[in-house]
Each structure stands twice: as structure tokens, then as C-alpha cells.
């Protein structure tokens, strides 16, 4: 398995060098145009929501999906903003010189391959979470963004949420001292996907294109639309699906960057009797070592139960931050509470004022036009999604992982190291990243 080349260079220069390196050509394609032109790659339910967010800010030039019915439903929902051109092949979108940027709202296994191709076509990219199906593809996408000097915005939209951003600013301003530990959770009741057998794909689906660069498996009804989340070949489980949001907020507030040195995850299928390959229950812990006497070790804990409606603080998602002088709890559901080091509640605490764009999608467009780094840039995306992938690897092998943070590999564990990447379609496919 090929390791991500120049990983050290990428991670050490990303937050500072990327802004200086990457945007020489940004916004040039928009000169003389009132709006940027975008292509939608993937036209399911999430794409329809994103289209509404982009509708008044950008021109939709293409809509692309291998499911003809899903594509038609997207066009109908878009109404007067429907795309003038459609295709099942994303290469047609990328070949169009009039397109400035693409929005990738495909299943997870297409996220990084499609985004890498878009970077190589010099298109800016809005990619849904998680930005990659596995750790290696995330590193390759990070490199492709830097090499081709394009903007990438990741779909972790809490980065553009004033409530969340304001709470994180309170942490960084030292409201509860130095934050050493945080605990995030994603607790909800998912549905049982049942048991199914391979069958013939629907006539309106180009299933070969839908599978793309992934290992080819026969069509099966409960590993297609949305249910693909729960299969190793296509998804990242609910740790990658909803958990990415909370893990990203938690890492943001904890103030850690790069890979952790230790990862421990345990769990399994405690509740569902169905075909899901990912756990329905998991507890994951990540630890970053202290570098010196002035920088302490830090720990992030993530808990997932997708069969329960009983959750902390009466919210399905949230994060508790534990500092040397107190605790802060925040949820994207609009809650914020703070306690001092003696566990006494601090009254009338409000999020700090943070200047930001009116929406996550507008931040992406403004980043292109203003030659700046977006709030959910590829460096932050890769750091957060790497935790998702490492947790899933630990769960699959059933043991803790020691990480060589410089090389990005698992120490002394060949099986786990292999799972940092993936196997691709036998015989090759045009979307398989060149580094594979």
C-alpha cells in the first residue's frame, strides 16, 4: 500500500503555507462574471439541500448522478435553478471550462476520488463529510489541493455556526483554563436495514458508475441509497456519517492538530440484527502527547449509540470540554453551559462574537473570490476525518493503535496499516487515485 507522499511537508506547511501557496489562480475564472458557475456531483437528498443554499449565490451549470430518477428529482426540486446540462459521468462536468467549482455530495467512497479529479481539473471543491473514505485518500486529497492551488471547503458546517464558533472562541480565550480532555457524543435511534441478497440493479441506475473505483460487489437493496453508509466498501459508519461533525468540533475546541499518538476504540453490534457491517455502539479515545512542560497531553473521547434516545444534557449531539479551571458544554442544538472548577454554574455566559460569512456555502464562494482559506479547509478536514478512520480501524482489528505521527502509519500492526487505505476495483478504474 503506497504511503501518502510528502505527508510531513503537507501537514507542517498547511495552515500557513497553503494560504500563501494555493490561491494565485483563485477567482481568475470568475472575472467578468456576476456569479461563479458550479457543478453538482451527486444529486440525492443532501445535494438538494445544498442546491438551495447555493441557488442565489452561484449558477448551477451541471447536475450529475448515475441514478436517473434521483437526477430528475433533483432537477424538479431545483425549479428555475435547475442545471441546463446533466450527466451520469462526472468527467463531463470536469471537462467543462465554464465550471469554476464542484459540489461533491456522493456516497463516501467517491468523495476523495472525485475531489482529486476536480483538483486536477482546476475546479474548486465543496466536498461533503467525511472528505475521504480512508486515511490515505484524505492525505492524497490534501496534497492534490495544494499542488493544484484550489480551494476546498469541507461539509463540517459547524465551522460556520456562530453559536459553535463563539463557544470555541471562549475556550481559546481561556474561559475554563487549559482544555485537557473533551467528550463528544452522537446518540440517536437508527433503523434496522434488515437482511437482503444481491439482485439486479434498477433499470434507471448506472450501477457500474455508482460503484466506481471501489471493489465491485453486486447490487443489493440495503447497501444502496443511504444504507451504503453501513458497508465497509462504500461508507464509514455513523462515526463518519454524523460523528464527523462532533469529532470536528471536539478537536477544534481541544486545540490539537495532526494525528494522535494513541487510538483505542471498542464496540460492536449490541442492538441491531441486520446486515450492517459497522458497529451500532462504540466508545473511541484519542490521545496526543505533551510536547514539553508547557504543552500538556490531551485526550478526546467520542461515544456513539445509534439505538438509543437517552442522551446527555437532553441532546442527541454535544461536546463537554474539561479544562483546568472548569467545564464547558456546547451543542449544535443551541445549548451552552459553563461550570467553574468547583462545579458551580456560571450564569449568563454567551458565545463570543465571531465574524464569519452568513452560511457555510457562502464562506466557500467568498473564499474563492477573496483568495482566502475557507473555515473548514482541507487541513482541518483531514485532521478530523483521520480520527474517524483511525477509530474505524481500531474497531475492525479489535485492539488499540500506536501511531507514528511523522509517517502516518500504525506501529507494529500490518493488518491495521493495510486498513489505512482500501482495495480498489480489480482491473482498474479511471477514478482510482494515481498514488494507489
C-alpha positions in Angstrom: 0.0 0.0 0.0 1.5 3.3 -1.1 2.0 5.8 1.7 1.0 9.4 1.2 3.9 11.2 -0.3 5.3 14.3 1.3 3.0 14.0 4.3 5.3 15.8 6.6 5.6 18.7 4.3 1.9 19.0 3.8 1.0 18.9 7.5 3.8 21.3 8.6 3.0 23.9 5.9 -0.7 23.6 5.5 -2.1 26.3 7.8 0.4 28.9 6.9 2.0 27.9 3.6 -1.3 26.8 2.0 -2.8 30.3 2.1 0.3 31.8 0.5 0.8 28.9 -1.9 -2.6 28.0 -3.1 -4.5 30.9 -4.4 -2.6 32.5 -7.2 -5.3 31.5 -9.7 -8.3 31.7 -7.3 -11.1 33.9 -8.6 -9.5 34.4 -12.0 -12.1 32.2 -13.6 -14.8 34.5 -12.2 -13.5 37.7 -13.8 -16.3 39.4 -15.7 -19.0 37.1 -14.3 -21.7 38.0 -11.8 -21.7 34.6 -10.2 -19.4 31.5 -10.0 -20.6 28.5 -12.0 -20.8 25.2 -10.1 -21.5 21.6 -11.0 -23.4 19.3 -8.6 -21.9 15.8 -8.4 -24.3 13.5 -6.6 -28.0 14.6 -6.5 -29.5 12.9 -3.5 -31.2 14.4 -0.5 -28.1 16.2 0.8 -27.5 17.7 -2.7 -31.0 19.1 -2.8 -30.4 20.9 0.5 -27.0 22.2 -0.7 -28.6 23.4 -4.0 -31.0 25.6 -2.1 -28.0 27.1 -0.2 -26.1 27.9 -3.4 -29.1 28.8 -5.5 -29.0 32.6 -5.1 -25.2 32.8 -4.8 -24.0 30.7 -7.8 -25.1 29.5 -11.2 -25.7 25.7 -11.4 -24.2 24.6 -14.7 -24.3 20.8 -14.3 -26.1 18.1 -12.3 -24.5 14.7 -12.3 -25.8 11.4 -10.9 -25.8 7.7 -12.0 -29.4 7.3 -10.8 -31.6 8.9 -13.5 -34.6 9.1 -11.1 -32.6 10.8 -8.5 -31.2 13.2 -11.0 -34.7 14.0 -12.3 -36.0 14.6 -8.7 -33.1 17.0 -8.1 -33.8 19.0 -11.2 -37.5 19.2 -10.4 -36.7 20.4 -6.8 -34.3 23.0 -8.2 -37.1 24.5 -10.3 -35.9 27.7 -12.0 -32.4 27.0 -10.8 -32.2 23.6 -12.4 -29.0 22.8 -14.3 -29.0 23.3 -18.1 -26.8 20.2 -18.5 -27.0 16.7 -16.9 -24.9 13.6 -17.0 -24.2 10.3 -15.2 -20.4 10.8 -15.8 -18.6 13.4 -13.6 -15.9 13.7 -16.2 -18.2 15.7 -18.4 -18.6 18.2 -15.6 -14.9 18.5 -15.0 -14.2 18.9 -18.7 -16.4 22.0 -18.9 -14.1 25.0 -18.8 -17.1 27.2 -17.8 -17.4 25.4 -14.4 -15.5 27.1 -11.6 -16.3 24.7 -8.8 -18.0 21.5 -8.0 -20.1 20.3 -5.1 -19.5 16.6 -4.2 -22.4 15.0 -2.4 -21.9 11.4 -3.4 -21.5 8.3 -1.2 -18.3 8.3 0.8 -16.3 6.0 -1.4 -16.5 8.7 -4.2 -15.6 11.7 -2.1 -11.8 11.8 -2.4 -11.5 10.2 -5.9 -14.0 12.8 -7.3 -12.4 15.6 -5.4 -8.9 14.7 -6.5 -10.0 14.6 -10.1 -11.7 18.0 -9.6 -8.5 19.5 -8.2 -6.6 18.1 -11.2 -9.1 19.8 -13.4 -8.5 23.1 -11.5 -12.0 23.2 -10.1 -12.6 24.4 -6.5 -14.3 21.8 -4.4 -17.1 21.7 -1.8 -17.0 18.1 -0.5 -19.4 16.6 1.9 -18.2 14.9 5.1 -16.2 12.9 5.6 -13.8 14.2 2.9 -12.4 10.7 2.4 -13.3 7.1 2.7 -10.0 6.2 4.4 -6.9 8.0 5.8 -4.7 7.5 2.7 -7.2 9.1 0.4 -7.6 12.0 2.7 -3.8 12.6 2.6 -3.8 12.4 -1.2 -6.7 14.9 -1.4 -4.8 17.3 0.8 -1.8 17.1 -1.5 -3.9 17.5 -4.6 -5.5 20.7 -3.2 -2.0 22.2 -2.6 -0.5 21.0 -5.8 -3.3 22.4 -8.0 -3.9 25.6 -6.0 -7.6 25.2 -5.4 -10.0 26.0 -2.5 -11.6 23.0 -0.7 -14.4 23.5 1.7 -15.4 20.5 3.9 -19.1 19.9 4.8 -18.5 20.3 8.5 -20.8 23.3 8.7 -20.5 23.8 12.4 -17.4 25.8 11.4 -19.8 28.4 10.1 -22.2 28.2 13.0 -21.9 31.4 15.2 -23.1 29.6 18.3 -20.4 26.8 18.0 -17.7 29.2 16.8 -18.4 31.6 19.6 -18.2 28.8 22.2 -14.9 27.6 20.8 -13.6 31.1 21.0 -14.5 31.2 24.7 -12.4 28.1 25.1 -9.4 29.5 23.2 -9.7 32.7 25.2 -9.1 30.7 28.4 -12.6 30.8 30.0 -12.1 27.3 31.6 -8.3 27.4 31.6 -6.3 24.9 29.5 -8.6 22.3 28.0 -7.1 18.9 28.5 -10.0 16.5 27.8 -13.2 16.5 25.9 -16.1 14.1 25.4 -18.3 14.2 22.3 -21.3 12.0 21.5 -23.7 11.1 18.8 -26.7 9.2 20.2 -29.9 8.5 18.2 -32.2 5.8 17.0 -31.3 4.5 13.6 -33.4 1.9 11.7 -32.8 -1.7 11.1 -31.7 -2.3 7.5 -32.7 -5.9 7.5 -31.2 -8.8 5.6 -31.1 -8.8 1.8 -29.5 -10.7 -1.1 -27.9 -9.5 -4.3 -30.3 -8.6 -7.1 -30.5 -6.9 -10.4 -30.0 -3.1 -10.2 -33.0 -0.9 -11.1 -33.1 0.0 -14.8 -32.7 3.7 -14.1 -29.4 3.2 -12.2 -26.0 3.1 -13.9 -24.7 0.8 -11.1 -21.2 0.3 -12.6 -20.7 4.1 -12.4 -22.2 4.2 -8.9 -19.6 1.6 -7.6 -16.9 3.4 -9.5 -13.3 2.8 -8.1 -14.5 0.7 -5.2 -14.3 -3.1 -5.2 -17.1 -4.3 -7.3 -19.9 -6.1 -5.5 -23.3 -7.0 -6.9 -26.2 -4.6 -6.3 -28.1 -5.2 -3.1 -31.1 -3.1 -2.0 -29.9 -2.5 1.6 -26.5 -1.3 0.6 -27.7 1.3 -1.9 -29.3 4.7 -1.3 -28.4 5.9 2.2 -27.8 2.3 3.5 -24.4 2.3 1.8 -23.3 4.2 5.0 -23.2 0.9 6.9 -20.9 -1.0 4.5 -17.1 -1.0 4.6 -16.9 -0.9 0.8 -18.8 2.4 0.5 -19.3 4.1 3.8 -17.6 5.0 7.1 -20.4 4.0 9.5 -22.1 6.6 11.8 -18.8 7.6 13.2 -18.0 9.0 9.8 -21.6 10.0 8.9 -22.8 12.1 11.9 -19.9 11.6 14.2 -17.6 13.6 11.9 -19.4 16.8 13.0 -18.9 16.3 16.7 -15.4 15.0 16.4 -14.5 18.1 14.3 -16.0 20.4 17.0 -14.3 18.5 19.8 -10.9 18.6 18.1 -11.3 22.3 17.3 -12.1 23.2 20.9 -9.3 20.9 22.3 -6.8 22.7 20.1 -5.0 19.7 18.7 -3.6 19.2 15.2 -2.2 16.3 13.3 -2.5 12.6 14.2 -2.9 11.4 17.8 -0.2 9.0 19.1 -2.7 6.5 20.6 -6.1 5.4 19.5 -8.4 3.0 21.3 -11.9 2.1 20.1 -14.2 -0.7 21.3 -17.8 -1.6 20.4 -19.8 -3.8 18.2 -23.4 -4.6 17.2 -25.1 -4.6 20.5 -28.7 -4.0 19.2 -29.3 -4.5 15.5 -29.7 -7.9 13.9 -29.2 -6.9 10.3 -26.6 -6.7 7.5 -24.8 -3.6 8.8 -21.0 -4.1 8.9 -20.2 -1.2 11.2 -20.9 -1.2 15.0 -24.1 0.3 16.4 -22.2 1.0 19.6 -18.7 2.4 20.1 -16.5 4.3 22.5 -13.4 5.8 21.0 -10.5 7.6 22.6 -7.6 9.5 21.0 -4.6 10.9 22.8 -2.0 13.5 21.8 1.3 13.5 23.7 2.5 16.6 25.5 5.5 18.0 23.6 7.1 19.8 26.5 6.4 21.2 30.0 4.3 24.0 28.5 2.1 21.8 26.3 0.2 19.0 28.1 -1.1 15.8 26.8 -4.7 15.9 25.6 -7.5 13.4 25.1 -10.6 13.3 23.0 -13.4 10.8 23.8 -16.2 10.0 21.3 -19.3 7.9 22.2 -21.8 6.6 19.7 -25.1 4.7 20.2 -27.4 4.5 17.2 -30.1 2.6 19.0 -30.9 4.9 21.9 -32.9 8.0 22.6 -31.3 8.7 26.1 -28.5 11.2 25.9 -26.5 13.6 28.0 -28.0 17.1 28.6 -31.1 16.0 26.7 -29.4 16.5 23.3 -28.5 13.8 20.7 -25.2 15.5 19.9 -22.9 17.6 22.0 -19.4 18.1 23.5 -18.2 18.6 27.1 -14.8 20.3 27.4 -12.9 19.8 30.6 -10.3 22.5 31.5 -8.0 23.2 34.4 -10.5 25.8 35.6 -13.9 24.4 34.7 -16.1 22.7 32.2 -18.0 24.0 29.1 -20.8 22.1 27.3 -21.9 23.1 23.9 -24.3 21.5 21.3 -25.2 22.5 17.8 -28.8 22.3 19.0 -28.2 25.7 20.5 -27.2 24.9 24.1 -24.3 26.3 26.0 -23.4 25.9 29.7 -20.3 26.6 31.8 -19.2 25.5 35.3 -16.2 26.7 37.3 -13.6 24.3 38.8 -15.8 23.8 41.9 -18.7 22.7 39.6 -20.7 25.9 40.2 -22.6 27.0 37.1 -21.6 30.3 35.6 -24.7 32.3 34.7 -25.3 34.4 31.6 -22.4 33.1 29.5 -22.9 33.7 25.8 -20.9 32.7 22.8 -18.2 35.2 21.9 -18.8 37.4 18.9 -17.1 35.8 15.8 -17.0 37.4 12.4 -18.0 34.9 9.7 -19.9 34.5 6.4 -23.7 34.2 6.5 -23.5 30.5 5.6 -21.0 27.7 5.1 -21.7 27.6 1.4 -21.3 31.4 1.1 -18.0 31.1 3.0 -16.8 28.7 0.3 -17.8 31.1 -2.5 -16.2 34.1 -0.7 -13.0 32.1 -0.2 -12.7 31.6 -3.9 -13.5 35.3 -4.7 -11.4 36.8 -1.9 -8.4 34.5 -2.2 -8.6 33.3 1.4 -8.7 30.0 3.2 -12.2 28.7 4.0 -13.2 28.0 7.6 -13.4 24.2 7.0 -10.3 24.0 4.9 -8.7 20.7 3.8 -6.1 20.7 6.5 -8.8 20.8 9.3 -10.9 18.3 7.3 -8.2 15.8 7.1 -7.2 16.1 10.7 -10.7 15.5 11.9 -11.5 12.7 9.4 -8.3 11.0 10.2 -9.8 10.4 13.7 -12.9 8.8 12.1 -10.7 6.5 10.0 -8.4 5.5 12.9 -11.4 4.8 15.2 -12.9 2.5 12.5 -9.6 0.7 12.0 -9.2 0.1 15.8 -12.8 -1.2 15.9 -12.2 -3.6 12.9 -9.0 -5.1 14.3 -10.2 -5.1 17.9 -7.2 -3.5 19.5 -5.5 -0.2 20.3 -3.3 1.5 17.8 0.0 3.2 18.3 0.5 5.9 15.6 3.8 7.1 14.2 2.7 10.7 13.7 5.5 11.5 11.4 5.0 8.8 8.8 1.2 8.5 9.4 1.4 4.7 9.9 0.4 2.2 12.6 3.4 0.9 14.6 3.9 -2.9 14.5 0.5 -3.8 13.1 0.4 -4.8 9.5 -3.3 -5.6 9.4 -4.2 -2.1 10.8 -1.8 -0.4 8.5 -3.4 -2.1 5.5 -6.8 -0.7 6.6 -5.5 2.9 6.5 -6.2 2.6 2.7 -8.5 0.4 0.7 -8.6 -2.2 -2.1 -9.8 -0.8 -5.4 -11.7 -2.4 -8.3 -10.0 -5.4 -9.9 -8.8 -4.5 -13.3 -8.6 -0.8 -12.6 -10.9 2.2 -12.9 -10.3 5.7 -14.2 -11.2 7.3 -10.8 -8.6 5.3 -8.8 -6.2 7.9 -7.4 -2.8 7.7 -9.1 -1.0 7.2 -5.8 -2.8 3.9 -5.1 
